[in-house]
């Protein structure tokens, strides 16, 4: 693939940028027509039977160039980048102004400042399925107890005086203070390549890579719901902004396939490179 030599600088300091914390990486079946609303036309979608692979990445960073912050990346779908493929983000929500500004201007992400309201409660443990019993037998399940800690994360997008509740994510993993007496999963290394750009703040088409080291294990999928309409609008938004927001929520509400807990996370983000139009149309 032909990539220009131009690299994007950053106020974060010199790349690569390092982020440490924990995350939930959840893969969903997303309707192709939903994903195409976000992805440039020159890209060919990786799809089958009208669906592509999307989902979301919910992370809490304890150490990063922007300090402590939370992040929700809504992944619209996957596009071909022979001989492999790349993800495309429909929306990125962070509770850090510095992280939002960096994502917009330097990485070409559709970043927006948001508030992450977290509430932890103890709820009765669900009846175990055959699959969860199998995970327990091989040391991948959660600790046995009559109750389990549950966290509700309400993500609210903010834009000046306006606030819009985007989604509520119900988790039984990544809850601060939880003690696991089971194996946290193997230590792995993986690379997650992505395309970005074509935004108001960065019109270039970019490609970047997230190199991840972590402990990974399969967990029960988080339950995503759309909050009741209690948002405060002090300014009008365009129809296109409203439609894109609803489509990104549709990605979150789509059918989950697999949920992975990424513990002891260390993510190294390389400097984006500007991709030529010729290389994407091949």
ZAMARGU-4260 file (C-alpha; in steps of 0.2 Angstrom, whole numbers, plus 5000, padded with zeros to 4 digits):
<rodrens>
0) 5000/5000/5000 | 5007/5017/4995 | 5008/5029/5010 | 5015/5047/5010 | 5029/5051/5021
5) 5020/5065/5029 | 5018/5062/5048 | 5007/5071/5060 | 5015/5080/5075 | 5007/5081/5092
10) 5006/5092/5108 | 5007/5075/5117 | 5025/5075/5114 | 5035/5064/5102 | 5026/5048/5096
15) 5023/5034/5100 | 5011/5039/5113 | 5009/5026/5127 | 4992/5023/5136 | 4991/5011/5152
20) 4975/5005/5160 | 4961/4992/5156 | 4948/4990/5143 | 4933/4980/5136 | 4934/4976/5118
25) 4917/4971/5111 | 4914/4965/5094 | 4897/4967/5086 | 4888/4962/5070 | 4884/4979/5062
30) 4872/4982/5047 | 4883/4986/5032 | 4871/5001/5028 | 4874/5008/5045 | 4893/5006/5043
35) 4893/5014/5026 | 4886/5030/5033 | 4903/5033/5041 | 4916/5026/5029 | 4922/5035/5014
40) 4916/5028/4998 | 4933/5023/4991 | 4934/5009/5004 | 4927/4992/5002 | 4918/4986/5017
45) 4922/4968/5024 | 4905/4961/5024 | 4895/4945/5023 | 4876/4943/5022 | 4873/4962/5024
50) 4884/4964/5040 | 4901/4969/5044 | 4912/4968/5060 | 4911/4983/5072 | 4908/4986/5090
55) 4916/4997/5103 | 4932/4999/5114 | 4928/5005/5132 | 4944/5010/5141 | 4950/5018/5157
60) 4968/5025/5156 | 4977/5027/5172 | 4993/5034/5164 | 4993/5043/5147 | 5000/5059/5139
65) 4983/5067/5144 | 4984/5059/5162 | 4969/5049/5168 | 4954/5048/5157 | 4940/5037/5150
70) 4937/5033/5132 | 4923/5025/5122 | 4927/5021/5103 | 4912/5016/5093 | 4919/5006/5078
75) 4907/5007/5063 | 4915/4993/5054 | 4930/4985/5045 | 4937/4989/5028 | 4949/4980/5017
80) 4967/4985/5017 | 4975/4970/5007 | 4982/4959/5013 | 4973/4963/5029 | 4959/4975/5035
85) 4957/4990/5046 | 4944/4997/5058 | 4935/5014/5056 | 4928/5023/5071 | 4911/5031/5070
90) 4913/5041/5086 | 4926/5044/5100 | 4920/5050/5117 | 4933/5055/5130 | 4932/5065/5147
95) 4947/5075/5143 | 4949/5091/5133 | 4967/5087/5129 | 4963/5070/5123 | 4949/5076/5113
100) 4959/5090/5104 | 4973/5078/5101 | 4961/5065/5093 | 4953/5078/5082 | 4968/5087/5076
105) 4982/5074/5076 | 4974/5057/5073 | 4959/5063/5063 | 4946/5055/5075 | 4928/5061/5077
110) 4932/5065/5095 | 4920/5073/5107 | 4921/5078/5125 | 4909/5067/5136 | 4905/5063/5154
115) 4906/5046/5161 | 4895/5043/5176 | 4898/5027/5185 | 4888/5018/5198 | 4893/5001/5206
120) 4880/4990/5214 | 4880/4972/5220 | 4867/4961/5211 | 4862/4943/5212 | 4874/4932/5201
125) 4866/4925/5185 | 4863/4907/5183 | 4878/4900/5174 | 4877/4894/5156 | 4886/4878/5150
130) 4899/4890/5142 | 4902/4900/5158 | 4904/4883/5167 | 4917/4878/5154 | 4926/4894/5157
135) 4927/4891/5176 | 4934/4873/5173 | 4948/4880/5163 | 4951/4895/5175 | 4944/4908/5164
140) 4928/4912/5173 | 4924/4924/5187 | 4925/4920/5205 | 4910/4910/5212 | 4899/4920/5224
145) 4881/4923/5227 | 4882/4941/5221 | 4893/4950/5208 | 4898/4968/5207 | 4890/4977/5192
150) 4894/4994/5185 | 4883/5006/5175 | 4892/5018/5164 | 4881/5032/5158 | 4890/5041/5143
155) 4884/5059/5140 | 4891/5069/5126 | 4894/5087/5130 | 4895/5102/5118 | 4896/5118/5128
160) 4880/5120/5137 | 4872/5106/5128 | 4872/5088/5134 | 4865/5072/5126 | 4864/5055/5134
165) 4872/5043/5122 | 4871/5026/5130 | 4871/5016/5146 | 4884/5002/5147 | 4881/4988/5160
170) 4897/4979/5165 | 4902/4965/5177 | 4920/4967/5172 | 4932/4981/5174 | 4924/4986/5190
175) 4937/4995/5201 | 4940/4986/5217 | 4935/4969/5210 | 4946/4955/5216 | 4948/4940/5205
180) 4955/4923/5211 | 4955/4916/5194 | 4967/4917/5180 | 4966/4934/5171 | 4971/4926/5154
185) 4987/4924/5144 | 4998/4939/5140 | 4997/4943/5122 | 5003/4956/5109 | 4992/4962/5095
190) 4991/4976/5083 | 4975/4985/5078 | 4977/4995/5062 | 4964/5009/5059 | 4960/5022/5046
195) 4954/5039/5051 | 4952/5057/5045 | 4940/5066/5033 | 4934/5076/5047 | 4931/5095/5050
200) 4947/5096/5060 | 4958/5084/5049 | 4953/5082/5031 | 4967/5071/5026 | 4965/5052/5025
205) 4976/5044/5039 | 4981/5027/5044 | 4988/5023/5061 | 4991/5008/5072 | 4988/5003/5090
210) 5001/4991/5097 | 4994/4982/5112 | 5001/4972/5126 | 4989/4965/5139 | 4981/4950/5148
215) 4966/4945/5139 | 4951/4934/5143 | 4933/4931/5136 | 4920/4939/5147 | 4901/4941/5146
220) 4896/4954/5134 | 4891/4971/5141 | 4873/4976/5140 | 4870/4992/5131 | 4854/5002/5131
225) 4849/5019/5126 | 4844/5031/5140 | 4827/5040/5140 | 4827/5057/5132 | 4833/5068/5146
230) 4846/5078/5137 | 4847/5097/5138 | 4849/5106/5121 | 4853/5125/5122 | 4858/5125/5104
235) 4851/5118/5088 | 4860/5104/5079 | 4859/5100/5061 | 4850/5085/5054 | 4866/5077/5048
240) 4873/5078/5066 | 4857/5071/5073 | 4857/5056/5061 | 4875/5052/5063 | 4873/5052/5082
245) 4858/5040/5080 | 4868/5029/5068 | 4883/5028/5080 | 4871/5023/5094 | 4864/5009/5082
250) 4881/5002/5082 | 4882/5001/5101 | 4865/4993/5101 | 4869/4980/5088 | 4871/4961/5091
255) 4887/4957/5101 | 4898/4943/5096 | 4913/4942/5108 | 4918/4952/5123 | 4936/4953/5128
260) 4943/4960/5144 | 4960/4968/5142 | 4969/4969/5158 | 4986/4976/5162 | 4984/4986/5146
265) 4999/4995/5138 | 4994/5003/5121 | 5007/5011/5110 | 4999/5022/5097 | 5010/5026/5082
270) 5010/5043/5073 | 4997/5043/5059 | 5003/5044/5041 | 4994/5052/5027 | 4987/5039/5014
275) 4986/5043/4996 | 4970/5042/4986 | 4978/5031/4974 | 4982/5018/4987 | 4965/5016/4994
280) 4957/5014/4977 | 4967/5000/4971
</rodrens>
